[in-house]
Amino acid sequence: MALVLSASKTAKELGIKTEKMLELLKSGDIVAYRDGRNWKVPVKEIEKYVEKRAAIETAERRKEWQQKKKGTA
């Protein structure tokens, strides 16, 4: 199993465009390092990003649902 993926492979795994992946890397949203001109993304950091993103979106949905529930009560 690979410990790191390229930016393009990571983008493909996440189902996003390479340009968006590069934005996430440059902004530091996903922890990675450069090997010459190429980005290397540790698999563990991809997992952390996905878990963080899922937690944030779940919290947002929960908040919206609770607000809707209060509005109909």
C-alpha positions, -999 to +999 in steps of 0.1 A: +000+000+000+013+035-009+020+059+020+017+089-002-003+098-034+003+125-060-020+155-062-037+142-093-042+107-078-056+123-046-079+145-066-092+114-085-097+095-052-116+125-037-137+130-069-125+166-074-107+184-101-069+187-099-072+225-098-093+223-067-068+198-052-040+222-058-060+249-040-065+227-010-028+219-009-016+255-013-040+267+013-029+241+038-064+225+040-047+192+032-013+186+047+013+177+020+048+182+010+067+189-023+092+165-038+107+188-064+078+200-085+054+173-074+031+173-044+030+142-022+000+137+000+002+113+029-028+089+028-033+095+066-037+133+058-063+125+031-083+104+057-080+133+082-093+158+057-123+135+047-132+130+084-129+167+092-150+176+062-176+151+070-178+163+106-182+199+095-209+191+070-227+168+094-228+196+121-241+221+095-269+197+085-277+190+121-280+227+129-302+233+099-324+203+108-328+216+144-337+251+132-364+236+109-377+214+137-380+245+160-398+264+132-424+237+128-430+231+165 
